[in-house]
Amino acid sequence: LVAVLVIVLTVRGLQSASKTHHFLPEKWYPPLLASIGSSGIIAFSWQAFTGFSPSMAFKTALWFSPVLLLASGIFFVIVGSAGGLAAGVILVVFSLCLSVYLCWINHRLNYAIQLLSVSTKYPPSHTQILVIGSIVIGILYASFLVIGIGGAIAIKSGFKALFIAAILLSLTWTLQVIKNIVQVTISRIKYLNLAWGRENDIREAFYRTMKHLIGTIALGSAINPLISFIQGSARAMRLAAGEQDEFLFSCAHCYSAIASMLRSRGNRWGFVHVGVYNKGIVEASYDTWEAFKRADLEIVINSDLTVSFCFLCGLSGGAICSIISGIWALVIHKSYATELAIYAFLIGYCLCRIGMAWPQACISAYYVAYADNPQHPRFDSTVPEQIRDLRRRLQS
């Protein structure tokens, strides 16, 4: 349906543009398509950098992401449009908050780097082929859909905003599905190796994922981001409420309880059991979370920075793409700069997350395999020492 919508919008949009000239495809498409191509290069570079030097990649993401977000925010402000000012202020404030957050979690960096290094030390063979193929598919799909967005802008219709929203929703969800296909495939191989010492061919794992698990992955790709947002907002509400205002504290406590319940029914670690045991996403998430509780891993998972690392890689990629597309548009047609930069940011973020799916899969598989059998000789003292350290900090 989305493909049909994109084709219809593209044809009608180009016809309308040739008659009215209020939309200039030769100035709208090149900056955005160039930024999509750039996002593929950035995505591949991030994951290759992570595989080559996890420690340097982690530090680079943490310290350069706020700078890139700030630069992107300043660009939006310079453009001067109403939407640009709003986006710019949000990015500038977020980059400043992120800088403060990074200073606050500085004591947790060594563990996160150590875990990233241990879990990604021996990636499955042919991982790069799977990642490159996924990134290329993401680039092609994103390029196809943005052509439809241009067509929607070109036609004079009261449903233009609805068409664009539908295309963007389909784009983000599909790229999320591609990311999770990579994550399920890689996490299955890593889990089997860590838990049972078995080697599994990546082609066999990918075929199994595509044949049996697409429906589960599609559902998980829809609900997990929503649950993650609820969980993040619950943490923010809890910090903002404090313990001074009894009413706010009570509301924050109730909201946090709901968020915790939802997280146990839908979380990113559940994708490991989806790949290994062919479970549904709700059952897999619940079983995984119960295993975390039995292994006393909740305290570690709640303070884990490796997911934040992948998130920051995505943000930095999105910021670079927004600057590339925005500056190009600013030079050739200023009125297009804001919208093209926003689209480029979203696509750059999603494609970089596809590139970082295999490190995230390795980390998830490590945690879940440890939770299922903490005494396995394959695991060193990395996680137990972190549990003891976090307990000491809570007691002090």
C-alpha positions as CSV (number, residue, x, y, z in Angstrom):
1,L,0.0,0.0,0.0
2,V,2.8,2.4,0.9
3,A,4.6,1.6,-2.4
4,V,1.4,2.3,-4.4
5,L,0.9,5.6,-2.4
6,V,4.5,6.6,-3.1
7,I,4.2,5.9,-6.9
8,V,0.9,7.7,-7.2
9,L,2.2,10.8,-5.3
10,T,5.5,10.8,-7.3
11,V,3.7,10.7,-10.7
12,R,1.1,13.3,-9.7
13,G,3.7,15.5,-8.0
14,L,6.0,15.6,-11.0
15,Q,3.0,16.4,-13.2
16,S,2.0,19.2,-10.9
17,A,5.5,20.5,-10.6
18,S,5.9,20.8,-14.4
19,K,2.7,22.9,-14.6
20,T,2.9,25.1,-11.5
21,H,6.6,25.4,-10.7
22,H,5.9,25.9,-7.0
23,F,7.9,22.8,-6.3
24,L,11.4,22.4,-7.7
25,P,12.4,18.7,-7.7
26,E,15.9,19.5,-9.1
27,K,16.6,21.5,-5.9
28,W,14.6,19.4,-3.4
29,Y,15.8,15.9,-4.2
30,P,19.6,16.1,-4.6
31,P,20.4,17.4,-1.0
32,L,18.2,14.8,0.6
33,L,19.4,11.9,-1.6
34,A,23.0,12.9,-1.0
35,S,22.5,12.9,2.7
36,I,20.9,9.5,2.5
37,G,24.0,8.2,0.7
38,S,26.2,9.9,3.3
39,S,24.2,8.2,6.1
40,G,25.0,4.8,4.6
41,I,28.7,5.7,4.7
42,I,28.5,6.9,8.2
43,A,26.6,3.9,9.4
44,F,29.1,1.5,7.9
45,S,32.0,3.6,9.4
46,W,30.5,3.5,12.9
47,Q,30.1,-0.2,13.0
48,A,33.5,-0.8,11.4
49,F,35.1,1.6,14.0
50,T,33.3,-0.3,16.8
51,G,34.6,-3.7,15.6
52,F,38.1,-2.4,15.1
53,S,38.5,-0.4,18.4
54,P,35.4,-0.6,20.7
55,S,37.1,1.6,23.4
56,M,37.9,4.5,20.9
57,A,34.5,4.2,19.2
58,F,32.7,4.4,22.6
59,K,34.6,7.5,23.7
60,T,34.2,9.1,20.3
61,A,30.4,8.6,20.4
62,L,30.1,9.9,23.9
63,W,32.2,13.1,23.5
64,F,31.4,14.1,19.9
65,S,27.7,13.4,19.8
66,P,26.8,16.5,22.0
67,V,29.1,18.6,19.8
68,L,27.4,17.4,16.6
69,L,23.9,17.8,18.0
70,L,24.9,21.4,19.1
71,A,26.2,22.1,15.6
72,S,23.0,20.8,14.0
73,G,20.9,22.8,16.4
74,I,22.8,26.0,15.7
75,F,22.3,25.4,11.9
76,F,18.5,25.1,12.4
77,V,18.5,28.4,14.4
78,I,20.5,30.1,11.6
79,V,18.0,29.0,9.0
80,G,15.5,31.2,10.9
81,S,12.2,29.5,10.0
82,A,9.7,28.8,12.7
83,G,10.2,25.1,12.4
84,G,13.9,25.5,12.2
85,L,13.9,27.6,15.4
86,A,11.9,25.0,17.2
87,A,14.1,22.1,16.1
88,G,17.2,24.2,16.8
89,V,16.2,25.0,20.4
90,I,15.3,21.4,21.1
91,L,18.7,20.1,19.7
92,V,20.7,22.8,21.6
93,V,18.9,22.1,24.9
94,F,19.3,18.3,24.4
95,S,23.0,18.6,23.6
96,L,23.6,20.6,26.8
97,C,21.6,18.1,28.8
98,L,23.5,15.3,27.2
99,S,26.8,16.9,28.1
100,V,25.7,17.1,31.8
101,Y,24.5,13.5,31.6
102,L,27.8,12.3,30.3
103,C,29.7,13.9,33.1
104,W,27.3,12.3,35.6
105,I,27.8,8.8,34.3
106,N,31.5,9.1,33.8
107,H,32.2,6.4,36.5
108,R,30.3,3.8,34.5
109,L,32.3,4.2,31.3
110,N,35.0,1.7,32.1
111,Y,32.6,-1.1,32.6
112,A,30.6,-0.3,29.5
113,I,33.7,-0.2,27.4
114,Q,34.9,-3.5,28.9
115,L,31.6,-5.2,28.2
116,L,31.5,-3.8,24.6
117,S,35.0,-5.1,24.0
118,V,34.3,-8.5,25.5
119,S,31.0,-9.1,23.7
120,T,32.1,-7.9,20.3
121,K,35.5,-9.6,20.4
122,Y,34.6,-12.5,18.1
123,P,31.7,-11.4,15.8
124,P,30.1,-14.1,13.7
125,S,31.7,-14.7,10.3
126,H,30.2,-12.8,7.4
127,T,28.7,-10.2,9.8
128,Q,30.0,-7.4,7.5
129,I,28.1,-8.8,4.5
130,L,24.8,-8.9,6.5
131,V,25.4,-5.4,7.8
132,I,26.3,-3.9,4.4
133,G,23.4,-5.6,2.7
134,S,21.0,-4.3,5.3
135,I,22.4,-0.7,5.0
136,V,22.1,-0.8,1.2
137,I,18.5,-2.0,1.4
138,G,17.8,0.7,4.0
139,I,19.3,3.3,1.6
140,L,17.3,2.1,-1.3
141,Y,14.0,2.0,0.6
142,A,14.6,5.5,2.2
143,S,15.4,6.9,-1.3
144,F,12.2,5.4,-2.7
145,L,10.0,6.9,0.0
146,V,11.5,10.4,0.0
147,I,10.6,10.6,-3.7
148,G,7.0,10.1,-2.5
149,I,7.4,12.8,0.1
150,G,8.5,15.2,-2.6
151,G,5.5,14.2,-4.7
152,A,3.2,14.9,-1.7
153,I,4.7,18.3,-1.3
154,A,4.3,19.1,-5.0
155,I,0.6,18.4,-5.1
156,K,-1.9,20.9,-3.7
157,S,-3.9,18.6,-1.4
158,G,-5.5,19.1,2.0
159,F,-4.2,15.6,2.8
160,K,-0.5,16.5,2.1
161,A,0.5,16.4,5.8
162,L,-1.3,13.0,6.3
163,F,0.5,11.5,3.3
164,I,3.9,12.7,4.5
165,A,3.2,11.4,8.1
166,A,2.1,8.0,6.7
167,I,5.3,7.8,4.6
168,L,7.6,8.8,7.5
169,L,5.9,6.3,9.8
170,S,6.3,3.5,7.3
171,L,9.9,4.6,6.8
172,T,10.9,4.6,10.4
173,W,9.1,1.3,11.2
174,T,10.6,-0.5,8.2
175,L,14.1,0.6,9.0
176,Q,13.5,-0.5,12.6
177,V,12.4,-3.9,11.3
178,I,15.6,-4.2,9.2
179,K,17.6,-3.3,12.3
180,N,15.9,-5.9,14.4
181,I,16.3,-8.6,11.7
182,V,20.1,-8.0,11.9
183,Q,19.8,-8.0,15.7
184,V,17.8,-11.3,15.9
185,T,20.1,-13.0,13.4
186,I,23.4,-12.0,15.2
187,S,22.1,-12.5,18.7
188,R,21.0,-16.1,17.9
189,I,24.5,-16.9,16.7
190,K,26.2,-15.2,19.7
191,Y,23.9,-16.8,22.2
192,L,24.3,-20.3,20.9
193,N,28.1,-19.8,21.0
194,L,28.2,-18.3,24.5
195,A,25.6,-20.7,26.1
196,W,26.3,-24.0,24.4
197,G,29.5,-23.5,22.5
198,R,27.8,-24.1,19.1
199,E,28.8,-22.4,15.9
200,N,26.0,-21.4,13.6
201,D,26.3,-20.2,10.0
202,I,25.0,-16.7,9.5
203,R,23.2,-17.6,6.3
204,E,21.3,-20.4,8.0
205,A,20.4,-18.0,10.9
206,F,19.3,-15.3,8.5
207,Y,17.2,-17.7,6.5
208,R,15.5,-18.9,9.7
209,T,14.8,-15.4,10.8
210,M,13.3,-14.4,7.5
211,K,11.2,-17.6,7.2
212,H,9.8,-17.9,10.8
213,L,10.3,-14.7,12.7
214,I,9.3,-11.7,10.5
215,G,5.9,-11.3,12.1
216,T,7.3,-11.3,15.6
217,I,10.1,-8.8,14.7
218,A,7.5,-6.5,13.0
219,L,5.4,-6.5,16.1
220,G,8.4,-6.0,18.4
221,S,9.6,-3.1,16.1
222,A,6.3,-1.4,16.7
223,I,5.9,-1.8,20.4
224,N,9.4,-1.7,21.8
225,P,10.2,1.9,20.8
226,L,6.9,3.0,22.4
227,I,7.7,1.1,25.6
228,S,11.3,2.5,25.6
229,F,9.8,6.0,25.3
230,I,7.5,5.4,28.2
231,Q,10.3,4.0,30.3
232,G,12.5,7.0,29.5
233,S,9.8,9.5,30.3
234,A,9.1,7.7,33.6
235,R,12.7,8.1,34.6
236,A,12.6,11.8,33.7
237,M,9.4,12.3,35.7
238,R,10.8,10.5,38.7
239,L,13.9,12.7,38.7
240,A,11.8,15.8,38.2
241,A,9.3,15.0,40.9
242,G,11.9,14.2,43.6
243,E,10.4,13.6,47.0
244,Q,9.4,17.1,48.0
245,D,6.0,17.2,46.4
246,E,3.9,14.3,47.6
247,F,1.4,14.5,44.8
248,L,4.0,14.6,42.0
249,F,6.0,11.9,43.8
250,S,2.9,9.6,43.9
251,C,2.1,10.2,40.2
252,A,5.7,9.5,39.2
253,H,5.7,6.3,41.3
254,C,2.5,5.1,39.6
255,Y,3.8,5.9,36.2
256,S,7.1,4.2,36.9
257,A,5.3,1.1,38.0
258,I,3.3,1.0,34.8
259,A,6.5,1.5,32.8
260,S,8.3,-1.3,34.6
261,M,5.4,-3.6,34.0
262,L,5.4,-2.8,30.2
263,R,9.1,-3.2,30.0
264,S,8.9,-6.8,31.3
265,R,6.4,-7.5,28.5
266,G,8.3,-5.8,25.7
267,N,12.1,-5.1,25.7
268,R,15.0,-5.2,23.3
269,W,16.6,-8.2,25.1
270,G,13.6,-10.3,24.3
271,F,14.8,-10.4,20.7
272,V,17.5,-12.9,21.8
273,H,14.9,-15.5,22.9
274,V,12.9,-14.7,19.8
275,G,15.9,-15.8,17.7
276,V,17.0,-18.7,19.8
277,Y,13.6,-20.3,20.9
278,N,11.2,-18.9,18.3
279,K,9.1,-17.3,21.0
280,G,6.6,-14.4,20.6
281,I,8.0,-11.0,21.6
282,V,5.9,-10.7,24.8
283,E,6.7,-14.2,26.0
284,A,10.4,-13.7,25.1
285,S,10.6,-10.3,26.8
286,Y,8.9,-11.7,30.0
287,D,11.2,-14.8,30.2
288,T,14.3,-12.7,29.6
289,W,13.4,-10.2,32.3
290,E,12.6,-13.0,34.8
291,A,16.1,-14.4,34.0
292,F,17.6,-11.0,34.7
293,K,15.9,-10.9,38.1
294,R,17.1,-14.4,39.0
295,A,20.7,-13.5,38.1
296,D,20.4,-10.2,39.9
297,L,21.1,-8.4,36.7
298,E,18.4,-5.7,37.0
299,I,20.7,-3.3,38.6
300,V,23.2,-3.6,35.8
301,I,20.6,-3.4,33.0
302,N,19.1,-0.3,34.5
303,S,22.5,1.4,34.5
304,D,23.8,0.0,31.2
305,L,25.4,2.4,28.8
306,T,26.0,0.2,25.8
307,V,22.5,0.9,24.5
308,S,23.1,4.6,25.0
309,F,26.3,4.2,22.9
310,C,24.3,2.8,20.0
311,F,21.7,5.5,20.4
312,L,24.4,8.2,20.4
313,C,26.0,6.8,17.3
314,G,22.6,7.2,15.6
315,L,22.2,10.7,16.9
316,S,25.6,11.7,15.6
317,G,24.9,10.2,12.2
318,G,21.6,12.0,12.0
319,A,23.2,15.3,13.0
320,I,25.9,15.0,10.3
321,C,23.3,14.1,7.7
322,S,21.1,17.1,8.7
323,I,24.0,19.5,8.3
324,I,25.0,18.1,4.9
325,S,21.4,18.2,3.5
326,G,20.6,21.5,5.2
327,I,23.7,23.4,4.1
328,W,23.3,22.2,0.5
329,A,19.6,23.3,0.5
330,L,20.5,26.6,2.2
331,V,22.8,27.4,-0.7
332,I,20.5,26.5,-3.6
333,H,17.0,27.1,-2.1
334,K,16.7,28.4,1.5
335,S,13.0,27.6,2.0
336,Y,13.8,23.9,1.6
337,A,16.6,23.8,4.2
338,T,14.6,23.1,7.4
339,E,12.4,20.3,6.1
340,L,15.2,18.6,4.2
341,A,17.5,18.8,7.3
342,I,14.7,17.2,9.5
343,Y,14.1,14.4,7.0
344,A,17.9,13.8,6.7
345,F,18.3,13.7,10.5
346,L,15.6,11.1,10.9
347,I,16.9,8.9,8.1
348,G,20.5,9.3,9.1
349,Y,19.6,8.2,12.7
350,C,17.7,5.1,11.5
351,L,20.4,4.0,9.1
352,C,23.1,4.4,11.7
353,R,21.1,2.3,14.1
354,I,21.0,-0.5,11.4
355,G,24.8,-0.3,11.2
356,M,25.1,-0.6,15.0
357,A,22.6,-3.5,15.3
358,W,25.3,-6.2,15.4
359,P,27.2,-4.7,18.4
360,Q,23.9,-4.3,20.2
361,A,23.0,-7.9,19.3
362,C,26.3,-9.1,20.7
363,I,25.8,-7.2,24.0
364,S,22.2,-8.4,24.3
365,A,23.2,-12.0,23.7
366,Y,26.0,-11.7,26.3
367,Y,23.6,-10.4,29.0
368,V,20.9,-13.0,28.3
369,A,23.3,-15.9,28.1
370,Y,24.9,-14.8,31.4
371,A,21.4,-14.5,33.0
372,D,20.5,-18.0,31.9
373,N,23.7,-19.5,33.3
374,P,25.8,-17.1,35.4
375,Q,28.2,-19.9,36.4
376,H,29.2,-20.8,32.8
377,P,33.0,-20.9,32.5
378,R,32.9,-18.7,29.3
379,F,32.0,-15.7,31.4
380,D,34.7,-13.7,33.2
381,S,34.3,-11.5,36.3
382,T,33.2,-8.4,34.3
383,V,29.4,-8.6,35.2
384,P,29.8,-9.9,38.8
385,E,32.3,-7.1,39.6
386,Q,29.9,-4.5,38.2
387,I,27.0,-5.9,40.3
388,R,29.1,-5.6,43.5
389,D,30.3,-2.1,42.5
390,L,26.8,-0.9,42.0
391,R,25.6,-2.4,45.2
392,R,28.4,-0.6,47.1
393,R,27.4,2.7,45.5
394,L,23.8,2.3,46.4
395,Q,24.6,1.5,50.1
396,S,27.1,4.4,50.5
